[in-house]
Amino acid sequence: MPIGDNRSSGKSASADEYQELLSCRMAMLGLDLTAIERGYREVFDSIKRRCTDCGYREACAVDMKRDPNNPVWESYCPNSDAFNALSEACWVTY
């Protein structure tokens, strides 16, 4: 059985769409976007850049609507390592 490619169809997304996906994913992980942006500026800039360039935004949007707690997103998200590291770092500091 062939597995479909969940990458983007090539439709451009607005900055608002990227920001919304990024905000939702971070909120799902318990990360405060504003605090991360201030406290981890370089990391946040890298995350934003990878999110903007990501070819899996449609899969991300579907996963966020379907079940945002399903860890399947970690298999395709170029920011999964960064998100998990930030989650762990923030958890340790609280």
N, CA, C and O atoms as a MOPAC input file, in Angstrom:
PM7 MOZYME 1SCF
protein

 N      0.83700 1    -1.17000 1     0.00000 1
 C      0.00000 1     0.00000 1     0.00000 1
 C      0.88500 1     1.23700 1     0.00000 1
 O      1.69100 1     1.40600 1     0.91500 1
 N      0.76200 1     2.10000 1    -0.99000 1
 C      1.59500 1     3.29000 1    -1.03600 1
 C      1.20800 1     4.28000 1     0.05700 1
 O      0.03900 1     4.42100 1     0.41600 1
 N      2.20400 1     4.94100 1     0.55800 1
 C      1.98100 1     5.95100 1     1.58000 1
 C      2.10700 1     7.30900 1     0.91800 1
 O      3.10100 1     7.59200 1     0.24900 1
 N      1.10800 1     8.13900 1     1.10400 1
 C      1.11000 1     9.46400 1     0.48300 1
 C      2.15300 1    10.36900 1     1.09200 1
 O      2.54100 1    10.21000 1     2.24900 1
 N      2.59300 1    11.30300 1     0.31100 1
 C      3.54200 1    12.30500 1     0.77300 1
 C      2.74500 1    13.42300 1     1.42400 1
 O      1.92200 1    14.06500 1     0.77200 1
 N      2.98800 1    13.65900 1     2.71000 1
 C      2.24900 1    14.67600 1     3.45000 1
 C      2.84500 1    16.06200 1     3.30300 1
 O      2.43400 1    16.99000 1     4.00000 1
 N      3.79500 1    16.21300 1     2.41800 1
 C      4.40600 1    17.51700 1     2.24600 1
 C      3.41600 1    18.47800 1     1.61400 1
 O      2.40300 1    18.06900 1     1.04700 1
 N      3.71600 1    19.72400 1     1.71800 1
 C      2.85100 1    20.77900 1     1.19200 1
 C      2.63800 1    20.63900 1    -0.30200 1
 O      3.50900 1    20.14600 1    -1.02000 1
 N      1.49700 1    21.06800 1    -0.76100 1
 C      1.18300 1    21.02400 1    -2.17800 1
 C      1.83100 1    22.17100 1    -2.93500 1
 O      1.63700 1    22.30500 1    -4.14300 1
 N      2.59500 1    22.99400 1    -2.24100 1
 C      3.25900 1    24.10500 1    -2.89500 1
 C      2.50800 1    25.41000 1    -2.77400 1
 O      3.01200 1    26.45300 1    -3.19100 1
 N      1.30500 1    25.37400 1    -2.20900 1
 C      0.56900 1    26.61200 1    -2.00300 1
 C      1.31100 1    27.43800 1    -0.95500 1
 O      1.74200 1    26.91900 1     0.07500 1
 N      1.44800 1    28.71800 1    -1.23400 1
 C      2.14200 1    29.55400 1    -0.26800 1
 C      1.21400 1    29.85000 1     0.90300 1
 O     -0.00100 1    29.97600 1     0.74900 1
 N      1.81100 1    29.95300 1     2.04300 1
 C      1.06200 1    30.27000 1     3.24200 1
 C      1.49600 1    31.64100 1     3.71800 1
 O      2.64500 1    32.04500 1     3.54400 1
 N      0.57300 1    32.33600 1     4.31200 1
 C      0.88600 1    33.66600 1     4.80200 1
 C      1.67800 1    33.56500 1     6.09900 1
 O      1.72000 1    32.51300 1     6.73600 1
 N      2.30000 1    34.66500 1     6.47500 1
 C      3.04100 1    34.71500 1     7.73100 1
 C      2.10300 1    34.41600 1     8.90000 1
 O      2.51800 1    33.81500 1     9.89100 1
 N      0.83800 1    34.83500 1     8.78900 1
 C     -0.12600 1    34.56800 1     9.84900 1
 C     -0.37500 1    33.07400 1    10.02900 1
 O     -0.51100 1    32.59400 1    11.15400 1
 N     -0.43500 1    32.34200 1     8.91800 1
 C     -0.65200 1    30.89200 1     9.00100 1
 C      0.52400 1    30.20200 1     9.67700 1
 O      0.33000 1    29.30800 1    10.50100 1
 N      1.73700 1    30.60900 1     9.33500 1
 C      2.90400 1    30.02900 1     9.99700 1
 C      2.90200 1    30.37100 1    11.47300 1
 O      3.16800 1    29.51600 1    12.31800 1
 N      2.60300 1    31.61400 1    11.77900 1
 C      2.58500 1    32.06300 1    13.17100 1
 C      1.53800 1    31.29500 1    13.97000 1
 O      1.77600 1    30.92700 1    15.12000 1
 N      0.38900 1    31.05700 1    13.36300 1
 C     -0.67000 1    30.32600 1    14.05300 1
 C     -0.25400 1    28.88200 1    14.33400 1
 O     -0.46000 1    28.38500 1    15.44200 1
 N      0.32700 1    28.20900 1    13.34700 1
 C      0.78800 1    26.83800 1    13.57000 1
 C      1.86900 1    26.79700 1    14.64300 1
 O      1.84800 1    25.94100 1    15.52800 1
 N      2.80900 1    27.72500 1    14.55500 1
 C      3.88400 1    27.78200 1    15.54100 1
 C      3.32800 1    28.05100 1    16.93300 1
 O      3.71600 1    27.38800 1    17.89600 1
 N      2.43200 1    29.00700 1    17.04400 1
 C      1.82400 1    29.33900 1    18.34000 1
 C      1.05600 1    28.15300 1    18.91400 1
 O      1.16600 1    27.85600 1    20.10400 1
 N      0.28300 1    27.47800 1    18.07300 1
 C     -0.50200 1    26.32000 1    18.52300 1
 C      0.39500 1    25.18100 1    18.98600 1
 O      0.15500 1    24.57600 1    20.03000 1
 N      1.42100 1    24.89700 1    18.20600 1
 C      2.32700 1    23.80100 1    18.56800 1
 C      3.03300 1    24.10600 1    19.88900 1
 O      3.16900 1    23.22900 1    20.74200 1
 N      3.47800 1    25.34500 1    20.05400 1
 C      4.16500 1    25.71100 1    21.29200 1
 C      3.20900 1    25.67100 1    22.48000 1
 O      3.58400 1    25.21300 1    23.55900 1
 N      1.98800 1    26.14100 1    22.29300 1
 C      0.99700 1    26.10400 1    23.36900 1
 C      0.68300 1    24.66300 1    23.75300 1
 O      0.53600 1    24.34800 1    24.93400 1
 N      0.58000 1    23.78700 1    22.75200 1
 C      0.31200 1    22.38100 1    23.01100 1
 C      1.40900 1    21.76900 1    23.88700 1
 O      1.15400 1    20.86700 1    24.68300 1
 N      2.62600 1    22.27600 1    23.72400 1
 C      3.76100 1    21.77500 1    24.49600 1
 C      3.95500 1    22.52700 1    25.81200 1
 O      4.88300 1    22.24600 1    26.57100 1
 N      3.06900 1    23.48100 1    26.06900 1
 C      3.17300 1    24.25000 1    27.30400 1
 C      4.26000 1    25.31100 1    27.26600 1
 O      4.74000 1    25.75100 1    28.31100 1
 N      4.65000 1    25.72600 1    26.05600 1
 C      5.69600 1    26.72700 1    25.90400 1
 C      5.07700 1    28.10400 1    25.67000 1
 O      4.18100 1    28.25800 1    24.84000 1
 N      5.55200 1    29.08100 1    26.39500 1
 C      5.10100 1    30.46400 1    26.23700 1
 C      5.91300 1    31.09900 1    25.12200 1
 O      7.10500 1    31.35900 1    25.28600 1
 N      5.27000 1    31.34900 1    23.99100 1
 C      5.95000 1    31.87600 1    22.81600 1
 C      6.70800 1    33.15700 1    23.13700 1
 O      7.86500 1    33.30200 1    22.74000 1
 N      6.08700 1    34.07800 1    23.83900 1
 C      6.71700 1    35.35800 1    24.16400 1
 C      7.93300 1    35.15900 1    25.06800 1
 O      8.96800 1    35.79100 1    24.85900 1
 N      7.81800 1    34.29600 1    26.05700 1
 C      8.94200 1    34.03500 1    26.96700 1
 C     10.09700 1    33.36200 1    26.23300 1
 O     11.26000 1    33.68800 1    26.46900 1
 N      9.77900 1    32.42900 1    25.34900 1
 C     10.82200 1    31.74600 1    24.57400 1
 C     11.49200 1    32.74300 1    23.64200 1
 O     12.71400 1    32.74300 1    23.49400 1
 N     10.69500 1    33.58400 1    23.02000 1
 C     11.23900 1    34.58700 1    22.10400 1
 C     12.21000 1    35.51900 1    22.84100 1
 O     13.24500 1    35.89200 1    22.28800 1
 N     11.88900 1    35.89000 1    24.06200 1
 C     12.76300 1    36.77100 1    24.84300 1
 C     13.96800 1    36.04500 1    25.42400 1
 O     15.09200 1    36.54300 1    25.35400 1
 N     13.73600 1    34.87800 1    25.99200 1
 C     14.79600 1    34.17700 1    26.71000 1
 C     15.72200 1    33.33400 1    25.85900 1
 O     16.85800 1    33.06600 1    26.25000 1
 N     15.24500 1    32.91500 1    24.69900 1
 C     16.01500 1    32.03400 1    23.81100 1
 C     15.93900 1    32.58100 1    22.39000 1
 O     15.52300 1    31.87800 1    21.46900 1
 N     16.33800 1    33.82400 1    22.21800 1
 C     16.15200 1    34.53500 1    20.94500 1
 C     16.72800 1    33.78400 1    19.74600 1
 O     16.03800 1    33.62200 1    18.74000 1
 N     17.96300 1    33.32800 1    19.83000 1
 C     18.58900 1    32.64500 1    18.69100 1
 C     17.87200 1    31.34000 1    18.36900 1
 O     17.65400 1    31.01200 1    17.20200 1
 N     17.51400 1    30.61100 1    19.39400 1
 C     16.78700 1    29.35200 1    19.19700 1
 C     15.42800 1    29.63600 1    18.56700 1
 O     15.00800 1    28.94700 1    17.63800 1
 N     14.74700 1    30.65700 1    19.08000 1
 C     13.43700 1    31.00100 1    18.54200 1
 C     13.53300 1    31.43000 1    17.07800 1
 O     12.69400 1    31.04800 1    16.26300 1
 N     14.54300 1    32.21400 1    16.74800 1
 C     14.72300 1    32.62700 1    15.34700 1
 C     14.94200 1    31.42200 1    14.43800 1
 O     14.42300 1    31.38400 1    13.32200 1
 N     15.70200 1    30.44800 1    14.90400 1
 C     15.91900 1    29.21800 1    14.12400 1
 C     14.62300 1    28.43500 1    13.96200 1
 O     14.33300 1    27.91200 1    12.88600 1
 N     13.85900 1    28.35900 1    15.02200 1
 C     12.57000 1    27.66100 1    14.97300 1
 C     11.65200 1    28.34000 1    13.96100 1
 O     11.03300 1    27.67100 1    13.13300 1
 N     11.56400 1    29.65400 1    14.02600 1
 C     10.71400 1    30.38400 1    13.08100 1
 C     11.15800 1    30.15900 1    11.64000 1
 O     10.33000 1    29.96600 1    10.75000 1
 N     12.44600 1    30.18500 1    11.42100 1
 C     12.97300 1    29.99600 1    10.06900 1
 C     12.63000 1    28.59600 1     9.54700 1
 O     12.19400 1    28.44300 1     8.40600 1
 N     12.83100 1    27.58100 1    10.38900 1
 C     12.49800 1    26.21200 1     9.96600 1
 C     11.00200 1    26.04900 1     9.74100 1
 O     10.58600 1    25.34600 1     8.82100 1
 N     10.20000 1    26.68800 1    10.56800 1
 C      8.74500 1    26.60900 1    10.42200 1
 C      8.31000 1    27.27100 1     9.10900 1
 O      7.47300 1    26.73500 1     8.38200 1
 N      8.87200 1    28.41200 1     8.82400 1
 C      8.52600 1    29.13500 1     7.60100 1
 C      8.90800 1    28.34800 1     6.35900 1
 O      8.18800 1    28.37400 1     5.36100 1
 N     10.03400 1    27.65000 1     6.41100 1
 C     10.52500 1    26.88100 1     5.26000 1
 C      9.97700 1    25.45900 1     5.19800 1
 O     10.26000 1    24.73300 1     4.24500 1
 N      9.20600 1    25.05400 1     6.18700 1
 C      8.75900 1    23.66500 1     6.29400 1
 C      7.81700 1    23.27400 1     5.15900 1
 O      6.92000 1    24.03200 1     4.78700 1
 N      8.03400 1    22.09200 1     4.62400 1
 C      7.18000 1    21.55700 1     3.58000 1
 C      6.03700 1    20.71300 1     4.11300 1
 O      5.27300 1    20.15000 1     3.33000 1
 N      5.90500 1    20.61400 1     5.42300 1
 C      4.86900 1    19.77700 1     6.03200 1
 C      3.78900 1    20.58900 1     6.73800 1
 O      3.12700 1    20.07400 1     7.63900 1
 N      3.59900 1    21.82500 1     6.35400 1
 C      2.65600 1    22.68700 1     7.07100 1
 C      1.21900 1    22.16600 1     6.98400 1
 O      0.45500 1    22.30200 1     7.94000 1
 N      0.84900 1    21.57200 1     5.85000 1
 C     -0.52100 1    21.04900 1     5.74100 1
 C     -0.72500 1    19.86700 1     6.68300 1
 O     -1.76600 1    19.76100 1     7.33300 1
 N      0.25800 1    18.98400 1     6.75800 1
 C      0.16900 1    17.85700 1     7.69000 1
 C      0.11900 1    18.36800 1     9.12400 1
 O     -0.62500 1    17.84000 1     9.95200 1
 N      0.90200 1    19.38300 1     9.41200 1
 C      0.91800 1    19.98100 1    10.74700 1
 C     -0.46000 1    20.54300 1    11.09700 1
 O     -0.97100 1    20.30900 1    12.19200 1
 N     -1.05100 1    21.27600 1    10.17500 1
 C     -2.36400 1    21.86400 1    10.40900 1
 C     -3.41700 1    20.78400 1    10.64500 1
 O     -4.25500 1    20.91400 1    11.53700 1
 N     -3.37300 1    19.72300 1     9.85000 1
 C     -4.32100 1    18.61900 1    10.00900 1
 C     -4.11900 1    17.94300 1    11.36000 1
 O     -5.08700 1    17.66700 1    12.06900 1
 N     -2.86400 1    17.67700 1    11.71700 1
 C     -2.59100 1    17.03400 1    13.00400 1
 C     -3.02600 1    17.89800 1    14.17900 1
 O     -3.52200 1    17.38300 1    15.18100 1
 N     -2.84300 1    19.20600 1    14.06000 1
 C     -3.24600 1    20.10600 1    15.13800 1
 C     -4.76500 1    20.08900 1    15.31800 1
 O     -5.25800 1    20.18400 1    16.44200 1
 N     -5.50500 1    19.97000 1    14.21600 1
 C     -6.96900 1    19.92300 1    14.29700 1
 C     -7.45900 1    18.55600 1    14.76100 1
 O     -8.39000 1    18.45900 1    15.56100 1
 N     -6.82600 1    17.50700 1    14.25400 1
 C     -7.27600 1    16.15100 1    14.54300 1
 C     -6.97000 1    15.75400 1    15.98400 1
 O     -7.87600 1    15.39500 1    16.73600 1
 N     -5.71000 1    15.81600 1    16.36700 1
 C     -5.29700 1    15.41200 1    17.71000 1
 C     -3.93800 1    16.04200 1    18.00700 1
 O     -2.90400 1    15.44000 1    17.71700 1
 N     -3.92600 1    17.23400 1    18.57400 1
 C     -2.66200 1    17.93300 1    18.79800 1
 C     -1.72600 1    17.22800 1    19.76800 1
 O     -0.53900 1    17.55100 1    19.82100 1
 N     -2.23400 1    16.27500 1    20.53400 1
 C     -1.38300 1    15.55400 1    21.48400 1
 C     -0.76800 1    14.28300 1    20.89900 1
 O      0.04600 1    13.63200 1    21.55400 1
 N     -1.14500 1    13.92900 1    19.68600 1
 C     -0.57000 1    12.75900 1    19.02800 1
 C      0.87600 1    13.07800 1    18.65000 1
 O      1.12600 1    14.06500 1    17.95900 1
 N      1.82100 1    12.26400 1    19.08700 1
 C      3.23300 1    12.57400 1    18.82900 1
 C      3.69400 1    12.33200 1    17.39100 1
 O      4.89300 1    12.41100 1    17.12200 1
 N      2.79300 1    12.04400 1    16.46800 1
 C      3.18600 1    11.80100 1    15.08200 1
 C      3.91200 1    13.00700 1    14.48400 1
 O      4.77200 1    12.84100 1    13.61900 1
 N      3.57700 1    14.21100 1    14.93400 1
 C      4.20800 1    15.41900 1    14.40400 1
 C      5.72900 1    15.38700 1    14.56700 1
 O      6.45900 1    15.98100 1    13.77400 1
 N      6.19600 1    14.69000 1    15.60000 1
 C      7.64000 1    14.62500 1    15.83500 1
 C      8.37800 1    13.90300 1    14.71200 1
 O      9.58500 1    14.08500 1    14.54800 1
 N      7.67400 1    13.09400 1    13.94600 1
 C      8.32400 1    12.33600 1    12.87400 1
 C      8.62200 1    13.19300 1    11.64500 1
 O      9.48500 1    12.83400 1    10.84400 1
 N      7.92400 1    14.31900 1    11.48200 1
 C      8.15900 1    15.15200 1    10.30000 1
 C      8.55600 1    16.59300 1    10.62600 1
 O      9.06600 1    17.29900 1     9.75700 1
 N      8.33600 1    17.02700 1    11.83000 1
 C      8.58100 1    18.42500 1    12.18700 1
 C     10.08300 1    18.70800 1    12.32200 1
 O     10.76900 1    18.06200 1    13.11600 1
 N     10.58900 1    19.66900 1    11.54900 1
 C     12.01100 1    19.99900 1    11.64600 1
 C     12.37000 1    20.68400 1    12.96400 1
 O     13.54900 1    20.87100 1    13.26500 1
 N     11.37100 1    21.05500 1    13.74000 1
 C     11.60900 1    21.69500 1    15.03300 1
 C     11.36700 1    20.77100 1    16.22400 1
 O     11.43300 1    21.21600 1    17.36900 1
 N     11.09100 1    19.51200 1    15.97400 1
 C     10.72800 1    18.63000 1    17.08900 1
 C     11.82200 1    18.55400 1    18.15400 1
 O     11.51600 1    18.58900 1    19.34600 1
 N     13.07700 1    18.45300 1    17.75400 1
 C     14.15800 1    18.39400 1    18.74200 1
 C     14.24300 1    19.68700 1    19.54800 1
 O     14.41600 1    19.65700 1    20.76700 1
 N     14.12200 1    20.81100 1    18.86600 1
 C     14.18000 1    22.10700 1    19.55200 1
 C     12.99800 1    22.27300 1    20.50200 1
 O     13.17600 1    22.71800 1    21.63600 1
 N     11.79900 1    21.92100 1    20.05500 1
 C     10.62400 1    22.02900 1    20.91600 1
 C     10.76700 1    21.15200 1    22.15700 1
 O     10.47900 1    21.58500 1    23.27300 1
 N     11.21100 1    19.92400 1    21.94900 1
 C     11.35400 1    19.01600 1    23.08700 1
 C     12.44000 1    19.49100 1    24.04900 1
 O     12.28100 1    19.37300 1    25.26400 1
 N     13.52800 1    20.01900 1    23.52600 1
 C     14.59500 1    20.54900 1    24.38700 1
 C     14.09500 1    21.76100 1    25.18100 1
 O     14.38200 1    21.88900 1    26.37100 1
 N     13.34900 1    22.64200 1    24.52000 1
 C     12.79900 1    23.80400 1    25.22300 1
 C     11.78700 1    23.37500 1    26.28300 1
 O     11.76300 1    23.93300 1    27.38000 1
 N     10.96800 1    22.40400 1    25.96600 1
 C      9.99100 1    21.90500 1    26.93600 1
 C     10.70300 1    21.36700 1    28.16500 1
 O     10.30700 1    21.64100 1    29.29800 1
 N     11.74800 1    20.60700 1    27.93100 1
 C     12.50800 1    20.03900 1    29.04800 1
 C     13.21400 1    21.14500 1    29.83600 1
 O     13.20300 1    21.12600 1    31.06700 1
 N     13.82300 1    22.10500 1    29.14300 1
 C     14.52600 1    23.19600 1    29.81900 1
 C     13.55900 1    24.04100 1    30.64500 1
 O     13.88400 1    24.43700 1    31.76500 1
 N     12.39400 1    24.31400 1    30.11100 1
 C     11.41500 1    25.12000 1    30.82400 1
 C     10.82500 1    24.34600 1    31.99100 1
 O     10.53600 1    24.93300 1    33.03300 1
 N     10.64400 1    23.05800 1    31.84100 1
 C     10.10400 1    22.22800 1    32.91000 1
 C     11.08600 1    22.19900 1    34.07900 1
 O     10.68000 1    22.26800 1    35.23900 1
 N     12.37100 1    22.09700 1    33.77000 1
 C     13.39800 1    22.03600 1    34.81200 1
 C     13.47300 1    23.36500 1    35.56600 1
 O     13.69900 1    23.36900 1    36.77600 1
 N     13.28900 1    24.48900 1    34.87400 1
 C     13.37900 1    25.77900 1    35.52700 1
 C     12.18100 1    26.09600 1    36.40800 1
 O     12.28500 1    26.93600 1    37.30200 1
 N     11.06700 1    25.45800 1    36.18000 1
 C      9.88400 1    25.73100 1    37.01200 1
 C      9.96500 1    24.88000 1    38.20100 1
 O      9.08100 1    24.92800 1    39.05600 1

